[in-house]
Amino acid sequence: MESDGIALGSRGGLRDRLALYGAQCSVFFRGFLEHPRMVGSIIPSSRFTVRSMLAPVDWGSCRLFVEYGPGIGTFCRPVLEKLRGDGMLIVIDTNPIYIEYLQKTIRDKRFRAVLGSAADVEQIVRDHGFDHADYVLSGLPFSTLPAGVAPAIAAATHRVLRPGGAFLVYQFTAACREYMRPHFARIDAGFEWLNILPCKLFWGWKTADEGEPVAA
Ligand SMILES: C[S@@+](CC[C@H](N)C(=O)[O-])C[C@H]1O[C@@H](n2cnc3c(N)ncnc32)[C@H](O)[C@@H]1O
C-alpha cells in the first residue's frame, strides 16, 4: 500500500517521517481553522490512542470497517495494514479539505473516502454494496456537533452494525456515552493518557440477540 508517496510499513528516515507528520498536521490545522466546532481538536490522535482503540477488533471477521471523521487519516493507515485483502474501509467526513487530502494520498483499492455526514451512514454503506458494517470507528466531537446530530448518528450506527459488531468511540469528554447508552447494552470503557489531550475510549457492542431498542 502506498500513502503520501511513502510505502507503508517501510521505516523511512527520521527526517522523512518528521516532514510527513508536519505536512499532515498543517492540513489538519487548516481544517480546524475553517470548522473548529466540527473538528474539535488542533492535533491528530496519537499512535497510542490508535493502538488502544483498535485492540479489540477481530480483523479476521471484518469485511467492512467504517470510520467517521478521519481527518488526515491517522487511523486509516493502521486500519488498512490490518484489514483483510477482500475487506473495505469507508471513511466519511464533512470537511472537503480532509476528503481531498485522503483521496490524493491513500492509494489502496480497499479504501473509499466519502464527503458526507456520518448521519447518512446507512445509505453510504448500501451505496458501496454492503448491508451492514462490522465495525464503526468515530473521532467525532459529539459534544460540539449541531443539535440533534449526535443522537441521530448513534441511532444510525446501531442500525448499520451487524450483530456482534462494535461502535468504537474516542473523545476528550464522556458525552458520547450518553448518546450510545440508549442503543448499546454493553459499553466497555478505557482511557488513553498518551494523547493531546488525554482521551476517553468507548466500545459499544451490538450483542448477537439484540434487536432495535424500544422507544421509552
Ligand atoms: C477530532 S477530528 C478527528 C480526527 C482524526 N480522526 C484523528 O484521530 O486525528 C473530528 C473529525 O470529524 C469530522 N466531522 C465532524 N462532523 C462530522 C459528521 N457529521 N460526519 C462526518 N464527519 C464529521 C471533522 O471534519 C473532523 O475531521
The ligand as a Gaussian input file, in Angstrom:
#p B3LYP/6-31G(d) Opt

LIG

0 1
 C      -11.238000      15.389000      16.147000
 S      -11.330000      15.296000      14.387000
 C      -10.798000      13.585000      14.256000
 C       -9.528000      13.463000      13.520000
 C       -8.892000      12.075000      13.360000
 N       -9.845000      11.002000      13.364000
 C       -7.818000      11.820000      14.380000
 O       -7.963000      10.912000      15.185000
 O       -6.810000      12.506000      14.368000
 C      -13.078000      15.220000      14.047000
 C      -13.456000      14.987000      12.582000
 O      -14.869000      14.829000      12.480000
 C      -15.332000      15.423000      11.259000
 N      -16.793000      15.607000      11.358000
 C      -17.496000      16.495000      12.129000
 N      -18.827000      16.271000      11.979000
 C      -18.982000      15.213000      11.140000
 C      -20.110000      14.474000      10.648000
 N      -21.371000      14.800000      10.974000
 N      -19.880000      13.426000       9.824000
 C      -18.606000      13.071000       9.466000
 N      -17.503000      13.728000       9.904000
 C      -17.680000      14.783000      10.734000
 C      -14.482000      16.687000      11.184000
 O      -14.452000      17.242000       9.893000
 C      -13.109000      16.135000      11.637000
 O      -12.392000      15.595000      10.547000

